């Protein structure tokens, strides 16, 4: 994407931010050589292991799909959610019927103004999770109240999804 051209086309004004652009439409039947190489370079078709992203009660206990039970499918939807250069910055602690979402910060994704592009990834992950819950008929609500759990370095609480 040519950022300058896109910002000119949408007449971006001073004080406005264009943090990301998302493609719409259908994928081409066949990827170009350039697209194929780019996808390979960022490992776009691979994801971190379930136990590396999701935890049972604390960051000390990796969560298995079996232990996740009914929440395994919504968590799997999170695991496959798109993220900037496939960093998968989300980490989720499943605690009873609460899913606490955290950002595992990667260096270089906060600009000089303090804008954190990985927060967009977290929003996408949250959306995937709640869509998975709704698909199963699970009612939920979003709460922003840090549960005060111990977190690894460079990890920040974002929000909690409470499920009924």
Buried (B, 14 or more C-beta within 10 A) or exposed (E): EEEEEEBEEEEBEEEEEEEEEEEEEEEEEEEEEEEEEEEEEEEBEEBBEBBEBBBBEEBEEBBEBEBBEEBBBBBBBBBEBBBBBBBBBBBBBBBEEBBBBBBBBBEEBBEEEEEBBBBBBBBBBBEBBBEBBEEEEBEBEEEEEBEEBEBEEEBBBBBBBBBE
